[in-house]
Amino acid sequence: MSRNDNSSEKVRFIRALAFEIHRKRPAEEALADCIEREGKGGRHRLWRPASVALEADGFVAALRAAELLGDEAAAMLRPVVAGGDHRLLAATLNALADYLDTAD
């Protein structure tokens, strides 16, 4: 998979996650479902670290384990997640997806 394909996969995943969270699903539950969907089709091994991190360390750690966030983005996302506002979290994830989409 080329770098651009990988980036578009990240954008697609983050947008799907933001959509689920916008629908008032708890962030960790929405992420677990998104990871499970991505794991189907023979890619389970790629998503296993994120699933383990989600159970052990939470939402932001799982996104880091899936290599969807860098250190800086993770630092900025932690207080948003802790705030518990699903609209703000969904908007933040969509902004991240927009950034990744235009970064290439």
MDAnalysis code that builds the backbone (N, CA, C; Angstrom):
import MDAnalysis as mda
import numpy as np

u = mda.Universe.empty(312, n_residues=104, atom_resindex=np.repeat(np.arange(104), 3), trajectory=True)
u.add_TopologyAttr("name", ["N", "CA", "C"] * 104)
u.add_TopologyAttr("resid", np.arange(1, 105))
u.add_TopologyAttr("resname", ["MET", "SER", "ARG", "ASN", "ASP", "ASN", "SER", "SER", "GLU", "LYS", "VAL", "ARG", "PHE", "ILE", "ARG", "ALA", "LEU", "ALA", "PHE", "GLU", "ILE", "HIS", "ARG", "LYS", "ARG", "PRO", "ALA", "GLU", "GLU", "ALA", "LEU", "ALA", "ASP", "CYS", "ILE", "GLU", "ARG", "GLU", "GLY", "LYS", "GLY", "GLY", "ARG", "HIS", "ARG", "LEU", "TRP", "ARG", "PRO", "ALA", "SER", "VAL", "ALA", "LEU", "GLU", "ALA", "ASP", "GLY", "PHE", "VAL", "ALA", "ALA", "LEU", "ARG", "ALA", "ALA", "GLU", "LEU", "LEU", "GLY", "ASP", "GLU", "ALA", "ALA", "ALA", "MET", "LEU", "ARG", "PRO", "VAL", "VAL", "ALA", "GLY", "GLY", "ASP", "HIS", "ARG", "LEU", "LEU", "ALA", "ALA", "THR", "LEU", "ASN", "ALA", "LEU", "ALA", "ASP", "TYR", "LEU", "ASP", "THR", "ALA", "ASP"])
u.atoms.positions = np.array([
    [0.835, -1.166, 0.000],
    [0.000, 0.000, 0.000],
    [0.885, 1.236, 0.000],
    [0.619, 2.166, -0.890],
    [1.424, 3.373, -0.948],
    [1.096, 4.294, 0.225],
    [1.938, 5.278, 0.416],
    [1.727, 6.222, 1.517],
    [0.386, 6.931, 1.376],
    [0.032, 7.311, 0.153],
    [-1.232, 7.993, -0.083],
    [-2.412, 7.080, 0.236],
    [-2.326, 5.799, -0.137],
    [-3.383, 4.851, 0.185],
    [-3.525, 4.712, 1.693],
    [-2.397, 4.638, 2.400],
    [-2.415, 4.525, 3.853],
    [-3.070, 5.752, 4.468],
    [-2.751, 6.921, 3.950],
    [-3.338, 8.157, 4.454],
    [-4.849, 8.183, 4.211],
    [-5.278, 7.760, 3.049],
    [-6.718, 7.753, 2.759],
    [-7.447, 6.742, 3.638],
    [-6.802, 5.643, 3.975],
    [-7.393, 4.672, 4.905],
    [-7.536, 5.271, 6.298],
    [-6.524, 6.015, 6.726],
    [-6.588, 6.689, 8.027],
    [-7.728, 7.695, 8.041],
    [-7.829, 8.486, 6.988],
    [-8.878, 9.496, 6.897],
    [-10.250, 8.834, 6.944],
    [-10.423, 7.778, 6.183],
    [-11.703, 7.058, 6.155],
    [-12.050, 6.523, 7.534],
    [-11.073, 5.908, 8.218],
    [-11.297, 5.350, 9.544],
    [-11.678, 6.445, 10.541],
    [-10.932, 7.544, 10.537],
    [-11.183, 8.622, 11.491],
    [-12.553, 9.259, 11.238],
    [-12.914, 9.421, 9.981],
    [-14.238, 9.987, 9.681],
    [-15.358, 9.045, 10.124],
    [-15.177, 7.749, 9.926],
    [-16.184, 6.779, 10.374],
    [-16.317, 6.811, 11.899],
    [-15.192, 6.910, 12.580],
    [-15.202, 6.995, 14.038],
    [-15.903, 8.275, 14.491],
    [-15.587, 9.397, 13.864],
    [-16.225, 10.672, 14.216],
    [-17.732, 10.603, 14.003],
    [-18.159, 9.953, 12.940],
    [-19.586, 9.812, 12.660],
    [-20.281, 9.043, 13.776],
    [-19.670, 7.942, 14.190],
    [-20.260, 7.130, 15.265],
    [-20.328, 7.911, 16.574],
    [-19.294, 8.661, 16.872],
    [-19.269, 9.452, 18.110],
    [-20.287, 10.587, 18.029],
    [-20.425, 11.191, 16.869],
    [-21.409, 12.259, 16.683],
    [-22.822, 11.749, 16.957],
    [-23.057, 10.477, 16.715],
    [-24.364, 9.869, 16.960],
    [-24.556, 9.518, 18.438],
    [-23.707, 10.068, 19.293],
    [-23.768, 9.927, 20.754],
    [-23.376, 8.540, 21.253],
    [-22.611, 7.813, 20.467],
    [-22.081, 6.539, 20.959],
    [-20.864, 6.842, 21.821],
    [-20.697, 6.142, 22.926],
    [-19.487, 6.353, 23.736],
    [-18.238, 6.128, 22.887],
    [-17.239, 6.970, 23.098],
    [-16.043, 6.961, 22.250],
    [-15.366, 5.597, 22.235],
    [-15.187, 4.987, 23.384],
    [-14.497, 3.695, 23.421],
    [-15.305, 2.603, 22.738],
    [-16.622, 2.639, 22.893],
    [-17.482, 1.660, 22.228],
    [-17.435, 1.843, 20.710],
    [-17.507, 3.083, 20.265],
    [-17.444, 3.378, 18.828],
    [-16.106, 2.944, 18.248],
    [-15.030, 3.214, 18.976],
    [-13.706, 2.818, 18.496],
    [-13.574, 1.300, 18.441],
    [-14.069, 0.611, 19.444],
    [-14.015, -0.861, 19.445],
    [-14.746, -1.436, 18.235],
    [-15.910, -0.871, 17.913],
    [-16.666, -1.338, 16.742],
    [-15.935, -1.033, 15.443],
    [-15.343, 0.147, 15.346],
    [-14.585, 0.493, 14.137],
    [-13.376, -0.421, 13.966],
    [-12.693, -0.708, 15.058],
    [-11.546, -1.620, 15.010],
    [-11.996, -3.007, 14.575],
    [-13.119, -3.464, 15.125],
    [-13.635, -4.787, 14.763],
    [-13.983, -4.858, 13.280],
    [-14.621, -3.811, 12.763],
    [-14.960, -3.779, 11.326],
    [-13.707, -3.805, 10.462],
    [-12.698, -3.041, 10.860],
    [-11.453, -3.005, 10.088],
    [-10.711, -4.333, 10.176],
    [-10.857, -5.017, 11.301],
    [-10.163, -6.285, 11.494],
    [-10.695, -7.406, 10.625],
    [-11.913, -7.250, 10.174],
    [-12.490, -8.266, 9.288],
    [-11.860, -8.125, 7.914],
    [-11.851, -9.166, 7.180],
    [-11.267, -9.118, 5.846],
    [-9.772, -9.354, 5.850],
    [-9.282, -10.066, 6.866],
    [-7.884, -10.464, 6.879],
    [-6.917, -9.455, 7.450],
    [-7.401, -8.359, 8.002],
    [-6.500, -7.344, 8.540],
    [-6.522, -7.309, 10.066],
    [-7.008, -8.367, 10.678],
    [-7.134, -8.414, 12.136],
    [-5.797, -8.188, 12.825],
    [-4.752, -8.751, 12.279],
    [-3.424, -8.645, 12.893],
    [-2.948, -7.191, 12.957],
    [-3.313, -6.387, 11.965],
    [-2.911, -4.983, 11.947],
    [-3.600, -4.170, 13.042],
    [-4.798, -4.568, 13.422],
    [-5.587, -3.805, 14.379],
    [-5.522, -4.362, 15.794],
    [-4.895, -5.513, 15.984],
    [-4.806, -6.112, 17.315],
    [-4.143, -5.203, 18.344],
    [-3.013, -4.531, 18.025],
    [-2.405, -3.641, 19.027],
    [-3.346, -2.518, 19.479],
    [-4.135, -2.000, 18.565],
    [-5.085, -0.943, 18.929],
    [-6.166, -1.489, 19.849],
    [-6.631, -2.683, 19.569],
    [-7.644, -3.300, 20.407],
    [-7.127, -3.553, 21.822],
    [-5.908, -4.039, 21.912],
    [-5.283, -4.282, 23.223],
    [-5.089, -2.960, 23.965],
    [-4.622, -1.948, 23.270],
    [-4.397, -0.636, 23.901],
    [-5.713, -0.017, 24.364],
    [-6.778, -0.218, 23.610],
    [-8.080, 0.314, 23.994],
    [-8.523, -0.286, 25.317],
    [-8.388, -1.586, 25.446],
    [-8.788, -2.257, 26.685],
    [-7.897, -1.871, 27.852],
    [-6.605, -1.736, 27.607],
    [-5.660, -1.486, 28.696],
    [-5.536, -0.012, 29.065],
    [-5.467, 0.857, 28.066],
    [-5.097, 2.250, 28.325],
    [-6.090, 3.287, 27.823],
    [-7.102, 2.884, 27.085],
    [-8.132, 3.823, 26.678],
    [-8.083, 4.294, 25.240],
    [-8.946, 5.248, 24.973],
    [-9.241, 5.737, 23.626],
    [-8.019, 6.311, 22.901],
    [-7.362, 7.266, 23.511],
    [-6.238, 7.932, 22.847],
    [-5.082, 6.953, 22.637],
    [-4.821, 6.107, 23.609],
    [-3.749, 5.111, 23.472],
    [-4.030, 4.159, 22.311],
    [-5.289, 3.816, 22.118],
    [-5.642, 2.929, 21.003],
    [-5.414, 3.616, 19.661],
    [-5.758, 4.894, 19.581],
    [-5.509, 5.627, 18.336],
    [-4.012, 5.744, 18.061],
    [-3.226, 5.900, 19.123],
    [-1.756, 5.935, 18.977],
    [-1.243, 4.576, 18.510],
    [-1.754, 3.500, 19.110],
    [-1.305, 2.154, 18.743],
    [-1.644, 1.830, 17.285],
    [-2.736, 2.387, 16.797],
    [-3.131, 2.182, 15.398],
    [-2.394, 3.125, 14.455],
    [-1.523, 3.965, 15.015],
    [-0.755, 4.951, 14.257],
    [-1.650, 5.942, 13.516],
    [-2.779, 6.274, 14.164],
    [-3.678, 7.272, 13.607],
    [-3.377, 8.657, 14.145],
    [-2.636, 8.717, 15.255],
    [-2.269, 9.985, 15.890],
    [-0.782, 10.021, 16.149],
    [-0.215, 11.205, 16.057],
    [1.152, 11.432, 16.505],
    [1.128, 11.887, 17.960],
    [2.288, 12.127, 18.508],
    [2.391, 12.553, 19.903],
    [1.663, 13.873, 20.146],
    [1.836, 14.821, 19.244],
    [1.230, 16.133, 19.423],
    [-0.295, 16.056, 19.377],
    [-0.816, 15.332, 18.409],
    [-2.266, 15.190, 18.291],
    [-2.834, 14.455, 19.497],
    [-2.123, 13.450, 19.982],
    [-2.578, 12.710, 21.166],
    [-2.632, 13.627, 22.380],
    [-1.625, 14.485, 22.530],
    [-1.606, 15.418, 23.655],
    [-2.789, 16.382, 23.592],
    [-3.150, 16.815, 22.407],
    [-4.271, 17.736, 22.247],
    [-5.622, 17.035, 22.380],
    [-5.686, 15.765, 22.022],
    [-6.947, 15.033, 22.048],
    [-7.330, 14.575, 23.450],
    [-6.346, 14.334, 24.314],
    [-6.651, 13.839, 25.663],
    [-7.650, 14.708, 26.422],
    [-7.452, 16.033, 26.499],
    [-8.438, 16.834, 27.238],
    [-9.806, 16.889, 26.552],
    [-9.829, 16.767, 25.241],
    [-11.108, 16.746, 24.527],
    [-11.881, 15.496, 24.916],
    [-11.201, 14.356, 24.938],
    [-11.840, 13.099, 25.342],
    [-12.288, 13.190, 26.791],
    [-11.423, 13.711, 27.649],
    [-11.749, 13.813, 29.077],
    [-12.939, 14.737, 29.320],
    [-13.135, 15.718, 28.446],
    [-14.257, 16.643, 28.593],
    [-15.613, 15.991, 28.419],
    [-15.663, 14.892, 27.681],
    [-16.900, 14.133, 27.529],
    [-17.939, 14.731, 26.590],
    [-17.589, 15.722, 25.805],
    [-18.526, 16.331, 24.859],
    [-18.400, 15.615, 23.513],
    [-19.410, 14.826, 23.168],
    [-19.335, 14.028, 21.942],
    [-19.257, 14.900, 20.689],
    [-19.909, 16.056, 20.703],
    [-19.871, 16.938, 19.533],
    [-18.476, 17.516, 19.324],
    [-17.843, 17.920, 20.414],
    [-16.495, 18.459, 20.327],
    [-15.507, 17.382, 19.887],
    [-15.645, 16.182, 20.426],
    [-14.751, 15.092, 20.036],
    [-14.939, 14.741, 18.563],
    [-16.178, 14.650, 18.107],
    [-16.431, 14.348, 16.692],
    [-15.871, 15.446, 15.794],
    [-16.052, 16.695, 16.190],
    [-15.528, 17.806, 15.397],
    [-14.004, 17.792, 15.366],
    [-13.387, 17.457, 16.475],
    [-11.929, 17.382, 16.537],
    [-11.403, 16.267, 15.641],
    [-12.052, 15.115, 15.675],
    [-11.636, 14.003, 14.815],
    [-11.826, 14.348, 13.340],
    [-12.914, 15.022, 13.015],
    [-13.117, 15.452, 11.625],
    [-12.069, 16.460, 11.195],
    [-11.678, 17.360, 12.097],
    [-10.613, 18.320, 11.776],
    [-9.295, 17.594, 11.544],
    [-9.022, 16.578, 12.337],
    [-7.817, 15.767, 12.136],
    [-7.869, 15.069, 10.775],
    [-9.015, 14.511, 10.431],
    [-9.165, 13.853, 9.129],
    [-8.977, 14.852, 7.995],
    [-9.523, 16.053, 8.147],
    [-9.336, 17.100, 7.130],
    [-7.857, 17.422, 6.968],
    [-7.154, 17.553, 8.091],
    [-5.725, 17.844, 8.042],
    [-4.964, 16.732, 7.322],
    [-5.245, 15.488, 7.674],
    [-4.556, 14.361, 7.038],
    [-4.886, 14.281, 5.550],
    [-6.111, 14.638, 5.216],
    [-6.550, 14.570, 3.821],
    [-5.828, 15.601, 2.955],
    [-5.514, 16.755, 3.519],
    [-4.863, 17.812, 2.752],
    [-3.342, 17.803, 2.915],
    [-2.826, 17.004, 3.835],
    [-1.384, 16.985, 4.105],
    [-0.598, 16.312, 2.988],
    [-1.224, 15.441, 2.228],
    [-0.500, 14.724, 1.167],
    [-0.383, 15.504, -0.089],
])
